[in-house]
């Protein structure tokens, strides 16, 4: 027993020694990468710039230990090089940490390299090197977002073992990859993943046929590739293993292709922003593996097929921004049977009706976004069953019912977005009882009635901690919500037009300055004074518009935008405003009671974008040096008592869009330097004392000018023809000056008076402008882009009214009154079919009033008084409503209604005329009467006489008949006379007998 134990001990020792020997030999064989590979990596490092020191570990003997380098364990060969920029989630850090330079060919010495990732770096637009195609063992290649450019080398097709290829690039980058063909893809027989998103493939027409040759492909990503062709069918589908396809953001303009429904194993389909047309095919219902479907941003129409709800694995459905319609009842009923859907995004379609009660069956729903549709009514009580719901958005729907208290039973709800709706009823504390995770709350109304009331107790402590609250056009006040001071995470606070009145709580401004970066308490009845000084911890926007706040202007540091208009602030603008508010971008102090001058320091606010000081009592001259305000876009100083001239330095405001200096006491000529403000949209110097000639540079240098208002000044000379070059102009107001000469005929070239206003242009801010229209002065603001007017009244203009002006068929107001115009009113004045105001009074116009004037159906203000017009006033249509005799006063030659002076053809006895007929109707009837007589005479005379002349037998028979009738008539008359004679004689004899 002892011998055998000793023998066993020896054997164990020998085995242990052999294992140790093997370990030493193996360790000796794998003591690091070879010198060749080490040198290759160092040469590659030398070709790069590494500002963040990411390759600082690349030193020492064993390159397998270097950052991003991996080797096989048995032979120490470099197999993997992963230099992906791991800071890509932070744009600023990504820019700093990105490797730069070029991809050096020394990497070819890594003979066994199977994995190469250089993504998220910056190679400055350099092309993908051709030698990349020589890595025969490469299976993974990721060059995405690496700022590479140029044409993709076809040599990549030599990578026959490649399984993963990612060349995705930023779609908005100046460095873009492109390809003229994709035939090189055929070399990838093992490729499973292909991402070429952002690559310019506009020259490739057979992209689908080439991709179809990849039998192993599982995932395909070709978003934002400028593809134009989208074949509806394929002869055969080869890439049947596909599980994910993303071909979004291209230019297909076609219906949904049929071949995609042959790939029944697809789990993800992303086709957004491709201009697809038609309806959603019901064939989607056969794709039972489908988990994610995105068909947003198309032109699809019709309802959602109900059978789409049978997709039992569907987890997300995005159909936003289409023209889809109908209700959701059938679709939601089908979905509720499977109940796997987590995301339903239907923003901006035309879905309508009540929200289905069956929504409560979608218990896995995390995000329900129905923004900007036509849903109405109330939220169903069944909403309480959506216990996983995190986001609920009904923004922009005419929801005119109630919000159930059961909505407060959604424990995971983070976003409640009910903006621009029409709710009614009451919101109480119970609506929020279990919303412990709520971060964003928005409830605003489009109803003028404010039918929704918020009822919170003064001691209420909410269960949530909001980041953003937006409540507008509802009832919250009169008290300010005290519970807001419990919201330590709040950064956005909007309580706009919610009937809050009185002073704000004492705690408010201190609490606000520590956390709020967006504050809107506009359109309430808040009173009192604001803290004179305050420091906001973050760059803050402050909107306190239209309240009853008073006192001096607050000096709050770290404020970005400060809107205090329409309050009762008084005093002067602080001289040191640029020192206290150095970050100010927008300042609006209009419609207050400010006095004093505009401090020179205000033009030192280098970041200022808009400066609005209108409707105050400011006086004095403008600061002289405006050259530092290179970002200023809006300057509105209207309705003050400012004087002096326009400083020449304003010509340095190259970003200026709106220059509004109206209703002040400015004088002098318009400086020539303003021609450098080439981007002007609005140029309003009305109601001042400017003099000289109208600047010709306005037409040459401001092609985007839309509003030109120079009324009530002292301008002289002619209207320059250069103004006809302002093709965007839709307001031309040169009234009440001393302009002379003729009205340029080229005003008919002002296409801004002809073109229809686009939806986006209608929302453009063009300031506030007072315009004389419909016989009174009207101030336009939000609707100003829709106004089209030419006002040249109260000048010394002469000559004729140019016919060309009648081409401006969208013109709303034409005022040429109080001039010396002669000639006649253009006969085709009726072409101005949208004209509402026409004033040609107090001129020397002659001739008749054109009948076409009666065809202007929108005309509601007309003044033709004090001219030399003559003839009958047109009647009918819109002229019937313009029955004020003063319209035609001072024209002794005019006659007809509504004047007492009757026209000659109106002087007809009443028993021969229909009192309801107009003069125009009588003329037409007389024409038809004479025409009828002429036709009757022609047919009657020649119908009888012509026949007798042509046919002799008829002529003889006719005259024979006449003779017979004549003899019968003669005999009848003779007999009758004899009878009457006998009666008379017998009567006489009877009379004689009585006598």
Buried (B, 14 or more C-beta within 10 A) or exposed (E): EEEEEEEEEEEEEEEEEEEEEEEEEEEEEBEBBBEEBBBBBBBBBEBBEBEEEBBEEBEEEBBBBBEBBBBBEEEBBBBBBBBBBEBBEEEEBBEEBBBBBEBBBBBBBBBBBBBBBBBBBBBBBBBBBEBBBBBEBBBBBBBBBBBBBEEBBBBBBBBEBBBBBBBBBBBEBEBBBBBEBBBBBEBBEBBBBBBBBBBBBBEBEEBBBBBBBBEEBBBBBBBBBBBBBBBEEBEEBBBBBBBBBBBBBBBBEBBBBEBBBBBEEBBBBBBBBBEBBEBBBEBBBBBEBBBBBBBBBBEBBEBBBBBBBBBBBBBBBBBBBBEBBBBBBBBBBBBBEBEBBBBBBBBBBEBBBBBBBBBBBBEBBBBBBBBBBBBBBBBBEBBBBBBBBBBBBBBBBBBBBBBBBBBBBBBBBBBBBBBBBBBBBBBBBBBBBBBBBBBBBBBBBBBEEBBBBBEBEEEBEBBBBBBBBBBBBBBBBEEBBBBBBEBEEBBBBBBBBBBBBBEBBEEBBEBBBEBBBBBBBBBBEBBEEBEEEBEBEEEBBBBBBBBBBBBBBBBBBBBBBBBBBBBBBBBBBBEEBBEBBEBBBBBBBBBBEBBBBBBEBBBBBBBBBBBBBBBBEBBBEBBEBBEBBBBBBBBBBBBBEBBBBBBBBBBBBEEBBBBBBBBBEBBEEBBEBBBBBBBBBBBBBBBBEBBEBBBBBBBBBBEEBBBBBBBBBEBBEBBBBBBBBBBBBBBBBBBBBEBBBBBBBBBBBBBBBBBEBEEEBEEEBBBBBBBBBBEEEBEBEEEBBEBBBBBBBBBEBBBBBBBBBBBBBBBBBBBBBBBEBBBBBBBEBBBBBBBBBBBBBBBEBBBBBBBBBBBBEEBBBBBBBBBBBBBBBBBEBBBEEBEEBEBBBBBEEBBBBBBEBBBEEBEEEEEEEEEEEBBBEBEEEEEEEEEEEEEEEEEEEEEEEEEBEEEEEEBEEBEEEEEEEEEEEEEEEEEEEEEEEEEEEEEEEEEEEEE
